[in-house]
């Protein structure tokens, strides 16, 4: 019977290992990109292993020490196995596509699929592979309240590179969640405007007509406040999006939704965004999926 508390059962003794000096440096580089806190750090903190030095373990002795701390933690077996699963993803990463150590652990221990999906999502997140991360973290098997918690946690990132990569992936995954991200973060107004424009650009400049049509409908249907409404209007009329054919269609779609709504202060009489006229038959809307 599989016993994860036995070090030899949990981790392989032969083959490539992820926690050599080069591997440790790579993980620490990712940690710096996230202002010093990976998602696995938050998980370990929940297990009362929160000194910031346990992961990544340094060498075999560090790995044995971390394994012991995990096994001695006063949490459920599923939580302990989740951390071991995450670490075995590190092993799979350095061993190549054929390595299935994390999957084997899950099968032998009976780790429920939702824990695997969660930890794989966090693993990708910690490596700045945001598109893959969001595909897992938005999985329907995960509770909706967990997804909300993740979105709330994401705006803590401050470094511009990590923030742009993350937000770009989020915008391509869910227009609504991307807007929520902007609102949840305590960013300066200039940063919020830049992120909002990046969201609009991800729709306007999307060449996948089938997907862009759906995302455009989602964008124009959002309930925006006056500030956001102005940012949208400015971007497609005088900003970087003004030369895009899709921007004209987006303006027309938004007019249908809110053009007669005076509550925002930006109606057809007060902003050129809402003065867009219908396209001719010879100019089908670029967002059309047909």
VMD Tcl script that draws the C-alpha trace (Angstrom):
set ca {
  {0.00 0.00 0.00}
  {1.28 3.47 -0.92}
  {2.57 5.41 2.09}
  {3.43 9.02 1.28}
  {4.97 9.51 4.72}
  {7.89 7.33 3.59}
  {10.38 9.57 1.83}
  {11.45 6.85 -0.61}
  {7.83 6.31 -1.65}
  {7.14 10.00 -2.20}
  {10.27 11.01 -4.13}
  {12.42 9.11 -6.65}
  {16.02 8.40 -5.76}
  {17.29 8.19 -9.34}
  {17.12 10.50 -12.33}
  {17.10 14.28 -12.75}
  {16.18 16.34 -9.71}
  {14.76 19.87 -9.67}
  {16.38 21.25 -6.54}
  {19.99 21.56 -7.58}
  {21.54 25.06 -7.41}
  {20.36 25.92 -10.94}
  {16.79 24.82 -10.20}
  {16.70 26.69 -6.90}
  {17.90 29.89 -8.60}
  {15.18 29.60 -11.24}
  {12.47 29.25 -8.59}
  {13.86 32.16 -6.58}
  {13.81 34.30 -9.73}
  {10.10 33.58 -10.11}
  {9.55 34.44 -6.45}
  {11.21 37.84 -6.93}
  {8.93 38.52 -9.90}
  {5.95 38.07 -7.56}
  {7.22 40.44 -4.87}
  {8.69 37.62 -2.79}
  {5.66 35.32 -2.44}
  {4.78 32.35 -4.63}
  {1.40 30.67 -4.41}
  {3.05 27.56 -2.97}
  {4.32 29.81 -0.17}
  {0.69 30.60 0.70}
  {-0.14 26.90 0.71}
  {2.80 26.08 2.96}
  {1.78 28.89 5.28}
  {-1.61 27.23 5.64}
  {0.30 24.12 6.76}
  {2.21 26.26 9.30}
  {5.38 25.95 7.22}
  {5.78 29.64 6.61}
  {9.37 30.66 7.33}
  {9.93 31.43 3.63}
  {12.91 29.10 3.45}
  {11.32 25.67 3.18}
  {10.63 25.89 -0.56}
  {12.48 25.31 -2.73}
  {14.35 22.73 -0.66}
  {18.08 22.88 -1.12}
  {19.49 19.50 -1.95}
  {18.51 16.12 -0.59}
  {18.71 17.16 3.08}
  {16.43 20.14 2.47}
  {13.96 17.92 0.61}
  {13.89 15.39 3.43}
  {13.34 18.16 5.96}
  {10.45 19.66 3.98}
  {8.89 16.23 3.47}
  {9.05 15.64 7.22}
  {7.43 19.02 7.96}
  {4.64 18.32 5.49}
  {3.92 14.90 6.97}
  {3.94 16.26 10.54}
  {1.60 19.14 9.71}
  {-1.80 19.04 11.45}
  {-3.86 19.16 8.27}
  {-5.74 16.59 6.20}
  {-3.96 14.03 4.06}
  {-5.41 15.63 0.95}
  {-3.68 18.90 1.78}
  {-0.37 17.18 2.43}
  {-0.63 15.17 -0.77}
  {-1.45 18.35 -2.68}
  {1.90 19.86 -1.71}
  {3.75 16.67 -2.63}
  {1.88 16.67 -5.95}
  {3.05 20.24 -6.61}
  {6.65 19.28 -5.86}
  {6.49 16.26 -8.14}
  {5.42 18.61 -10.92}
  {8.87 20.15 -10.42}
  {10.35 16.69 -11.01}
  {8.23 16.11 -14.09}
  {9.31 19.48 -15.45}
  {13.03 18.64 -15.41}
  {12.54 15.04 -16.58}
  {10.58 15.78 -19.73}
  {7.16 15.11 -21.17}
  {7.18 11.37 -20.45}
  {7.60 11.84 -16.71}
  {4.33 11.28 -14.85}
  {5.45 11.28 -11.23}
  {2.76 13.72 -10.07}
  {0.06 11.74 -11.87}
  {1.32 8.49 -10.35}
  {1.20 9.98 -6.85}
  {-2.37 11.14 -7.45}
  {-3.48 7.73 -8.68}
  {-1.75 5.72 -5.97}
  {-2.94 7.98 -3.16}
  {-6.44 8.65 -4.45}
  {-5.93 12.43 -4.48}
  {-9.22 13.94 -5.77}
  {-9.10 15.57 -9.19}
  {-10.02 19.03 -7.89}
  {-6.87 19.11 -5.73}
  {-4.77 18.10 -8.72}
  {-6.33 20.80 -10.91}
  {-5.81 23.43 -8.22}
  {-2.17 22.60 -7.56}
  {-1.33 22.31 -11.25}
  {-2.90 25.74 -11.76}
  {-0.86 27.23 -8.92}
  {2.28 25.54 -10.24}
  {1.81 27.19 -13.64}
  {1.02 30.48 -11.93}
  {4.26 30.37 -9.95}
  {6.16 29.89 -13.21}
  {4.41 32.81 -14.90}
  {2.67 30.45 -17.32}
  {-0.53 32.38 -16.81}
  {-2.59 31.09 -19.72}
  {-2.12 27.47 -18.58}
  {-2.68 28.51 -14.97}
  {-6.01 30.17 -15.67}
  {-7.21 27.20 -17.71}
  {-6.88 25.12 -14.54}
  {-7.96 27.71 -11.98}
  {-11.12 28.47 -13.95}
  {-11.99 24.76 -14.22}
  {-15.69 24.05 -13.50}
  {-14.80 21.41 -10.90}
  {-13.35 24.10 -8.63}
  {-15.81 25.94 -6.36}
  {-16.82 29.37 -7.68}
  {-15.88 31.00 -4.40}
  {-12.34 29.68 -4.85}
  {-12.10 31.32 -8.27}
  {-13.21 34.59 -6.67}
  {-10.51 34.23 -4.00}
  {-7.85 33.69 -6.67}
  {-8.90 36.78 -8.62}
  {-8.83 38.85 -5.42}
  {-5.36 37.51 -4.58}
  {-3.88 38.24 -8.01}
  {-3.88 42.07 -7.82}
  {-1.18 41.98 -5.13}
  {1.38 41.77 -7.94}
  {3.19 45.04 -8.55}
  {6.10 44.33 -10.86}
  {5.11 45.54 -14.33}
  {6.36 42.49 -16.25}
  {4.49 39.97 -14.12}
  {1.43 42.20 -13.98}
  {1.24 42.62 -17.77}
  {1.78 38.92 -18.47}
  {-0.82 37.91 -15.93}
  {-3.37 40.47 -17.02}
  {-2.88 39.66 -20.69}
  {-3.65 36.01 -20.01}
  {-6.59 36.91 -17.82}
  {-8.04 39.28 -20.43}
  {-7.89 36.56 -23.09}
  {-9.56 34.10 -20.73}
  {-12.39 36.21 -19.29}
  {-13.28 39.82 -20.06}
  {-15.45 40.05 -16.95}
  {-12.77 38.65 -14.62}
  {-10.21 41.02 -16.15}
  {-12.43 43.99 -15.31}
  {-12.90 42.63 -11.78}
  {-9.12 42.34 -11.51}
  {-8.69 46.04 -12.36}
  {-11.28 47.08 -9.82}
  {-10.01 44.79 -7.05}
  {-6.42 46.03 -7.23}
  {-5.37 49.18 -5.39}
  {-3.51 50.51 -8.43}
  {-2.89 54.17 -9.31}
  {-5.42 55.64 -11.75}
  {-2.87 55.65 -14.57}
  {-2.19 51.93 -14.08}
  {-5.88 51.09 -13.96}
  {-6.44 53.00 -17.19}
  {-3.54 51.21 -18.89}
  {-4.91 47.82 -17.81}
  {-8.38 48.74 -18.98}
  {-7.05 49.81 -22.37}
  {-5.11 46.55 -22.57}
  {-8.39 44.73 -21.96}
  {-10.13 46.63 -24.76}
  {-7.15 46.06 -27.07}
  {-7.29 42.31 -26.39}
  {-10.80 42.35 -27.88}
  {-10.34 44.92 -30.67}
  {-7.10 43.39 -31.96}
  {-8.21 39.75 -31.64}
  {-7.92 38.06 -35.06}
  {-9.91 35.00 -34.02}
  {-13.30 36.16 -35.34}
  {-15.33 33.45 -33.64}
  {-13.75 34.11 -30.25}
  {-13.54 37.89 -30.69}
  {-17.26 38.12 -31.46}
  {-18.11 36.43 -28.16}
  {-15.61 38.54 -26.22}
  {-16.79 41.76 -27.86}
  {-20.37 41.01 -26.81}
  {-19.13 40.35 -23.27}
  {-17.20 43.65 -23.21}
  {-20.01 45.86 -24.49}
  {-22.48 44.24 -22.08}
  {-20.42 45.11 -18.98}
  {-21.79 47.59 -16.47}
  {-19.11 50.28 -16.54}
  {-18.77 53.29 -14.30}
  {-18.34 56.76 -15.76}
  {-14.55 56.63 -15.64}
  {-14.38 53.27 -17.38}
  {-16.94 54.39 -19.96}
  {-14.75 57.36 -20.84}
  {-11.63 55.20 -21.09}
  {-13.43 52.89 -23.49}
  {-14.75 55.77 -25.57}
  {-11.39 57.52 -25.73}
  {-9.51 54.36 -26.68}
  {-11.64 53.62 -29.75}
  {-12.04 57.20 -30.94}
  {-8.83 59.11 -30.19}
  {-6.56 56.49 -28.63}
  {-4.50 53.61 -30.01}
  {-7.60 51.71 -31.12}
  {-9.02 54.43 -33.35}
  {-7.62 52.96 -36.58}
  {-9.02 49.50 -36.02}
  {-12.13 48.49 -37.96}
  {-13.12 46.41 -34.97}
  {-13.11 49.52 -32.82}
  {-15.88 51.05 -34.96}
  {-17.96 47.88 -34.59}
  {-17.34 47.83 -30.86}
  {-18.53 51.42 -30.63}
  {-21.70 50.55 -32.52}
  {-22.34 47.54 -30.28}
  {-21.83 49.62 -27.17}
  {-24.22 52.25 -28.51}
  {-26.92 49.61 -28.83}
  {-26.41 48.63 -25.19}
  {-25.98 52.05 -23.56}
  {-26.28 54.75 -26.23}
  {-29.51 56.06 -24.78}
  {-28.45 55.61 -21.17}
  {-27.67 59.04 -19.77}
  {-26.62 57.75 -16.36}
  {-22.94 57.55 -17.33}
  {-22.85 61.02 -18.85}
  {-21.47 59.70 -22.13}
  {-24.35 59.50 -24.60}
  {-24.42 60.11 -28.32}
  {-24.74 63.83 -27.64}
  {-21.71 64.05 -25.35}
  {-19.04 61.84 -26.94}
  {-18.13 60.91 -30.52}
  {-17.89 57.27 -29.44}
  {-21.66 57.06 -29.59}
  {-21.99 58.84 -32.92}
  {-20.88 55.81 -34.95}
  {-23.24 55.03 -37.79}
  {-24.20 51.67 -39.21}
  {-21.89 49.87 -41.61}
  {-22.84 49.48 -45.23}
  {-23.58 46.11 -46.76}
  {-20.16 46.15 -48.42}
  {-18.47 46.48 -45.01}
  {-19.53 43.54 -42.84}
  {-18.57 43.92 -39.19}
  {-15.08 42.44 -38.56}
  {-16.38 40.82 -35.37}
  {-18.80 38.71 -37.40}
  {-18.13 34.98 -37.04}
  {-19.73 34.19 -40.38}
}
mol new
graphics top color blue
foreach p $ca { graphics top sphere $p radius 0.5 }
foreach p [lrange $ca 0 end-1] q [lrange $ca 1 end] { graphics top cylinder $p $q radius 0.2 }
display resetview
